Amino acid sequence: MDLWTNNAIRAINADFNRSADTHLIKLDLPALTNVDLYLKDESTHPTGSLKHRLARSLFLYGLCNGWIRSDTTIIESSSGSTAVSEAYFARLLNLPFIAVIPKTTSKEKIDSIKFYGGRCHLVEAKDIYTESHRLAKELNGHYMDQFTYAERATDWRGNNNIAQSIFSQMQEEPHPVPEWVVMSAGTGGTTATIGRYIRYGCLNTRLCLADPENSVFLDHLHSGDDQLTLESCSRIEGIGRPRVEPSFIPSVIDRGLRVQDVDSLATIRVLEKMINRKCGGSTGTNLYATFQLVAEMVQREEAGSVVTLICDSGERYLDTYYNDDWLAQQGLDLSDSMTKVEHFVNTGQWP
């Protein structure tokens, strides 16, 4: 490799060495006596989301493949968080970055992409792939294509990936090997990494997919049809896709649960009361499905632990998920769902 590429890889590795691992938070629910629930807090990465890990892996993958050079324009199709993180690494390497994002992306995410020096190219959600390919060809740039390469770029056997981090942090807990890890899918890269790591470690943990409305992943998990498509897109930014992405590997997933948008958003409102922090909608999707699994364990009088993720901070969604006017415009009434979630939190029983 040339000197610039060597220095670029060193710069990314040095940035990683300066970063501590993310916290694993035990969510104390007095009603639960035999089941422990944990939140892996990925919002504390330098760019504020789980996608920081993916962006770092994608840049190293592109550099080691010879796809990224000193004069390469980086292009990505993203609903926001991956683009924020890739803009960070592009700035670290002094490379131009263009995010091809849906017009519905939150203002907070757009501002974050621009903060790190990225440009935003806003298009209809269905056009993010074709526009990214077009720009890469036009500018002689590199399309990172997280939806294809997410499951390939991360070393699922270890190298401090998200799965290795979770299981290492669980070692001193009362139930160190979780019964379930619950994760939603955007590219599918994280579910692939976790599912493969569980099998590689011969662990008795099951992986549950939490899938939002307007996503084909759960239907694909059940049917095996990889040609499924939808006209509409997920309202929960960062997760759920209208097509089956190449990085989504259904064979590593043991179960799937559909989570309605109203339930995802009600859950983050309840969670805010519990931890005094706002979290993004995907965290609500994860946690709502987790609550259902925990309630099943309680009903069967099982003991164990369950882990899910805080994917990003709710500060990015003040104009949407935490805005009552926006909820009204979307026709979303959270009251009944909040009552249901609060009942579980207080009793450990699913209503």
C-alpha positions as CSV (number, residue, x, y, z in Angstrom):
1,M,0.0,0.0,0.0
2,D,1.1,3.6,-0.6
3,L,2.1,6.0,2.2
4,W,-1.2,7.9,2.2
5,T,-3.2,4.6,2.7
6,N,-0.9,3.5,5.5
7,N,-1.3,6.8,7.2
8,A,-5.1,6.8,6.7
9,I,-5.4,3.4,8.4
10,R,-3.1,4.5,11.2
11,A,-5.2,7.6,11.7
12,I,-8.4,5.5,12.0
13,N,-6.8,3.0,14.4
14,A,-5.4,5.9,16.5
15,D,-8.9,7.4,16.7
16,F,-10.2,4.0,17.9
17,N,-7.5,3.7,20.6
18,R,-8.5,7.1,21.9
19,S,-12.1,6.0,22.3
20,A,-13.4,4.0,25.3
21,D,-16.0,1.3,24.9
22,T,-19.6,2.1,25.3
23,H,-21.5,1.4,28.6
24,L,-23.7,-1.6,29.3
25,I,-26.6,-0.2,31.5
26,K,-28.6,-2.4,33.7
27,L,-32.2,-1.3,33.6
28,D,-33.6,-1.8,37.1
29,L,-37.2,-2.9,37.1
30,P,-38.3,-3.8,40.6
31,A,-41.1,-6.0,39.3
32,L,-38.5,-8.3,37.7
33,T,-37.0,-10.6,40.3
34,N,-35.4,-13.3,38.1
35,V,-34.8,-11.6,34.8
36,D,-32.2,-8.9,34.2
37,L,-32.4,-6.4,31.4
38,Y,-29.5,-4.5,29.9
39,L,-29.1,-1.7,27.4
40,K,-25.8,-1.4,25.4
41,D,-25.5,2.3,25.0
42,E,-24.2,3.0,21.6
43,S,-25.2,6.7,21.7
44,T,-21.9,7.5,23.5
45,H,-19.7,7.0,20.4
46,P,-18.0,10.2,19.2
47,T,-20.7,10.6,16.5
48,G,-23.5,9.6,18.8
49,S,-24.8,6.3,17.4
50,L,-24.2,2.6,16.8
51,K,-23.3,3.5,13.2
52,H,-19.9,4.8,14.3
53,R,-18.7,1.2,14.5
54,L,-20.0,0.5,11.0
55,A,-18.5,3.7,9.5
56,R,-15.1,2.9,10.9
57,S,-15.3,-0.7,9.5
58,L,-16.5,0.5,6.1
59,F,-13.6,3.0,5.8
60,L,-11.0,0.4,6.8
61,Y,-12.7,-2.1,4.3
62,G,-12.5,0.5,1.5
63,L,-8.9,1.4,2.3
64,C,-7.7,-2.2,2.5
65,N,-9.5,-3.0,-0.8
66,G,-7.8,-0.1,-2.5
67,W,-11.2,1.6,-3.2
68,I,-10.4,4.8,-1.2
69,R,-7.4,6.9,-2.2
70,S,-6.1,10.4,-1.2
71,D,-8.4,12.1,-3.8
72,T,-11.5,10.0,-3.5
73,T,-14.9,11.6,-2.9
74,I,-16.9,9.4,-0.5
75,I,-20.6,8.9,-1.2
76,E,-23.2,7.1,1.0
77,S,-26.9,6.4,0.9
78,S,-28.2,6.8,4.4
79,S,-31.1,8.0,6.5
80,G,-28.7,10.0,8.6
81,S,-26.7,8.2,11.3
82,T,-24.3,6.3,9.1
83,A,-23.8,9.5,7.1
84,V,-23.0,11.4,10.3
85,S,-20.4,8.9,11.2
86,E,-18.9,8.6,7.8
87,A,-18.7,12.4,7.5
88,Y,-16.6,12.2,10.7
89,F,-14.1,9.7,9.3
90,A,-14.0,11.5,5.9
91,R,-13.0,14.7,7.7
92,L,-10.4,12.7,9.7
93,L,-8.8,11.7,6.4
94,N,-9.5,15.1,4.7
95,L,-11.7,13.5,2.1
96,P,-14.9,15.1,0.6
97,F,-18.1,13.4,1.6
98,I,-21.6,13.5,0.1
99,A,-24.6,11.9,1.9
100,V,-27.5,10.9,-0.3
101,I,-30.4,11.0,2.2
102,P,-34.2,10.9,2.1
103,K,-35.9,14.3,2.2
104,T,-37.6,13.3,5.4
105,T,-34.4,13.0,7.3
106,S,-34.5,15.0,10.6
107,K,-32.9,18.5,10.6
108,E,-30.7,17.5,13.6
109,K,-29.1,14.7,11.5
110,I,-28.6,17.0,8.5
111,D,-27.0,19.6,10.8
112,S,-24.7,16.9,12.2
113,I,-23.6,15.8,8.7
114,K,-22.8,19.4,7.8
115,F,-21.0,19.9,11.2
116,Y,-18.4,17.2,10.1
117,G,-18.0,18.9,6.7
118,G,-20.3,16.6,4.7
119,R,-22.7,17.7,2.0
120,C,-26.3,16.5,1.9
121,H,-28.0,15.5,-1.3
122,L,-31.7,15.1,-0.5
123,V,-33.8,12.9,-2.7
124,E,-37.0,10.7,-2.5
125,A,-36.3,7.7,-0.2
126,K,-36.7,5.3,-3.1
127,D,-34.0,7.0,-5.1
128,I,-31.1,6.9,-2.6
129,Y,-29.4,3.9,-4.3
130,T,-29.6,5.1,-7.9
131,E,-28.5,8.6,-7.0
132,S,-25.5,7.3,-5.0
133,H,-24.4,5.2,-7.9
134,R,-24.8,8.1,-10.3
135,L,-22.8,10.5,-8.1
136,A,-20.0,8.0,-7.6
137,K,-19.7,7.5,-11.4
138,E,-20.0,11.2,-12.2
139,L,-17.4,12.3,-9.6
140,N,-15.2,9.2,-10.0
141,G,-15.8,8.7,-6.3
142,H,-16.4,5.7,-4.1
143,Y,-20.0,4.7,-3.1
144,M,-19.6,3.1,0.4
145,D,-22.9,1.1,0.0
146,Q,-23.5,0.2,3.6
147,F,-26.5,-1.9,2.6
148,T,-24.2,-4.3,0.7
149,Y,-21.0,-4.2,2.7
150,A,-22.1,-3.9,6.3
151,E,-22.0,-7.6,7.0
152,R,-18.7,-8.0,5.2
153,A,-16.8,-5.1,6.6
154,T,-17.1,-6.0,10.3
155,D,-14.9,-8.8,11.7
156,W,-17.7,-10.9,13.4
157,R,-15.2,-13.2,15.1
158,G,-13.9,-10.4,17.4
159,N,-11.8,-7.3,17.0
160,N,-14.0,-5.5,19.6
161,N,-17.1,-5.7,17.5
162,I,-20.5,-5.0,19.1
163,A,-21.1,-8.6,20.0
164,Q,-17.7,-9.2,21.6
165,S,-18.2,-6.0,23.6
166,I,-21.6,-7.1,24.9
167,F,-20.5,-10.6,26.0
168,S,-17.3,-9.3,27.6
169,Q,-19.2,-6.8,29.6
170,M,-21.7,-9.4,30.7
171,Q,-19.1,-11.8,32.2
172,E,-19.5,-10.7,35.8
173,E,-23.3,-10.4,35.8
174,P,-25.6,-13.0,37.5
175,H,-26.7,-14.4,34.2
176,P,-23.6,-13.8,32.0
177,V,-24.9,-15.5,28.9
178,P,-28.1,-13.7,27.8
179,E,-31.1,-15.7,26.9
180,W,-31.8,-13.2,24.1
181,V,-30.1,-10.3,22.3
182,V,-32.7,-8.1,20.6
183,M,-31.8,-5.9,17.7
184,S,-33.6,-4.1,14.9
185,A,-32.1,-4.0,11.4
186,G,-31.2,-1.2,9.0
187,T,-28.5,-2.6,6.8
188,G,-28.6,-5.9,8.6
189,G,-24.9,-5.7,9.5
190,T,-25.3,-5.6,13.2
191,T,-27.7,-8.6,13.4
192,A,-25.3,-10.5,11.1
193,T,-22.4,-9.7,13.4
194,I,-24.2,-10.6,16.6
195,G,-25.8,-13.8,15.1
196,R,-22.5,-15.0,13.7
197,Y,-20.6,-14.3,16.9
198,I,-23.2,-16.2,19.0
199,R,-22.6,-19.3,16.8
200,Y,-18.9,-18.8,16.6
201,G,-18.7,-18.8,20.4
202,C,-21.1,-21.8,20.7
203,L,-23.3,-19.7,23.0
204,N,-26.8,-20.6,24.1
205,T,-28.1,-17.1,23.2
206,R,-30.9,-16.4,20.8
207,L,-31.2,-13.4,18.5
208,C,-34.5,-11.7,18.0
209,L,-35.2,-9.2,15.2
210,A,-37.4,-6.2,16.1
211,D,-38.8,-4.9,12.9
212,P,-40.8,-1.7,12.5
213,E,-43.8,-0.9,10.3
214,N,-43.1,-0.6,6.6
215,S,-40.1,-3.0,6.5
216,V,-39.7,-6.2,4.6
217,F,-37.2,-7.8,6.9
218,L,-39.6,-9.7,9.1
219,D,-41.6,-11.0,6.1
220,H,-38.4,-12.1,4.5
221,L,-37.4,-13.9,7.6
222,H,-40.7,-15.9,7.5
223,S,-41.0,-16.4,3.8
224,G,-37.5,-16.5,2.5
225,D,-38.5,-14.3,-0.5
226,D,-35.6,-11.9,-1.2
227,Q,-37.6,-10.0,-3.8
228,L,-40.0,-8.4,-1.4
229,T,-40.5,-4.7,-1.8
230,L,-42.7,-1.9,-0.3
231,E,-43.7,1.5,-1.7
232,S,-43.6,3.1,1.7
233,C,-40.6,3.5,4.0
234,S,-40.1,3.1,7.7
235,R,-40.9,6.2,9.9
236,I,-38.3,4.9,12.4
237,E,-35.1,6.4,11.0
238,G,-32.2,4.1,10.6
239,I,-34.1,0.8,10.7
240,G,-36.5,-1.1,8.5
241,R,-36.1,-1.2,4.8
242,P,-38.5,-1.3,1.8
243,R,-36.4,-4.0,0.1
244,V,-34.3,-6.9,1.3
245,E,-30.8,-5.5,1.7
246,P,-27.8,-7.7,0.7
247,S,-26.3,-7.4,4.2
248,F,-29.4,-8.8,5.9
249,I,-28.7,-12.5,6.9
250,P,-31.9,-14.1,8.1
251,S,-30.4,-17.5,8.9
252,V,-28.6,-16.1,12.0
253,I,-31.9,-14.8,13.5
254,D,-33.9,-17.1,15.8
255,R,-37.2,-15.0,16.0
256,G,-38.7,-11.9,14.8
257,L,-41.3,-9.5,16.2
258,R,-43.2,-6.7,14.5
259,V,-43.3,-3.4,16.4
260,Q,-45.8,-0.7,15.5
261,D,-44.5,2.8,15.3
262,V,-46.8,4.0,18.0
263,D,-45.3,1.4,20.3
264,S,-41.8,2.3,19.4
265,L,-42.4,6.0,20.2
266,A,-44.4,5.3,23.3
267,T,-41.6,3.1,24.7
268,I,-39.0,5.9,24.4
269,R,-41.3,8.3,26.2
270,V,-41.6,5.7,29.1
271,L,-37.8,5.0,29.0
272,E,-37.1,8.8,29.3
273,K,-38.9,8.7,32.7
274,M,-36.8,5.7,33.8
275,I,-33.3,6.9,32.8
276,N,-33.8,10.7,32.4
277,R,-32.6,10.6,28.8
278,K,-34.1,10.8,25.4
279,C,-33.4,8.0,23.0
280,G,-34.1,7.5,19.3
281,G,-37.0,5.6,17.8
282,S,-35.0,2.5,17.0
283,T,-34.2,2.1,20.7
284,G,-38.0,2.1,21.3
285,T,-38.4,-0.6,18.7
286,N,-35.7,-2.7,20.3
287,L,-37.0,-2.2,23.8
288,Y,-40.6,-2.8,23.1
289,A,-39.7,-6.2,21.6
290,T,-37.4,-6.9,24.6
291,F,-40.3,-6.2,27.0
292,Q,-42.4,-8.8,25.2
293,L,-39.7,-11.4,25.5
294,V,-39.0,-10.6,29.1
295,A,-42.7,-10.9,29.9
296,E,-42.8,-14.3,28.3
297,M,-39.8,-15.4,30.5
298,V,-41.6,-14.1,33.6
299,Q,-44.8,-15.9,32.7
300,R,-42.8,-19.2,32.3
301,E,-41.0,-18.5,35.6
302,E,-37.6,-18.5,33.8
303,A,-34.5,-16.8,35.1
304,G,-31.9,-15.1,32.9
305,S,-30.8,-12.0,31.1
306,V,-31.8,-10.1,28.0
307,V,-29.7,-7.4,26.2
308,T,-30.7,-4.8,23.7
309,L,-29.3,-1.6,22.3
310,I,-29.7,2.2,22.7
311,C,-28.8,3.0,19.1
312,D,-28.7,6.8,19.3
313,S,-29.7,9.8,21.3
314,G,-33.2,11.3,21.1
315,E,-31.7,14.8,20.8
316,R,-31.7,14.1,17.0
317,Y,-35.5,13.8,17.0
318,L,-36.7,16.7,18.9
319,D,-38.6,18.0,15.8
320,T,-40.3,14.6,15.2
321,Y,-40.6,11.8,17.8
322,Y,-40.5,14.2,20.8
323,N,-42.7,16.8,19.1
324,D,-46.5,16.4,19.9
325,D,-47.5,18.4,16.8
326,W,-45.5,16.1,14.5
327,L,-47.1,13.1,16.2
328,A,-50.6,14.6,15.6
329,Q,-49.7,15.3,11.9
330,Q,-48.7,11.6,11.6
331,G,-51.9,10.5,13.2
332,L,-50.0,8.9,16.1
333,D,-51.7,8.8,19.5
334,L,-49.2,7.3,22.1
335,S,-51.6,7.2,25.1
336,D,-52.8,3.6,24.9
337,S,-49.4,2.3,24.1
338,M,-47.8,4.2,26.9
339,T,-50.3,2.7,29.3
340,K,-49.5,-0.8,28.1
341,V,-45.7,-0.3,28.4
342,E,-46.0,1.3,31.8
343,H,-48.1,-1.7,33.0
344,F,-45.3,-4.0,32.0
345,V,-42.7,-1.8,33.7
346,N,-44.7,-1.7,36.9
347,T,-45.8,-5.3,37.0
348,G,-43.6,-7.4,34.8
349,Q,-46.7,-8.7,33.1
350,W,-47.7,-8.1,29.5
351,P,-51.3,-6.6,29.4
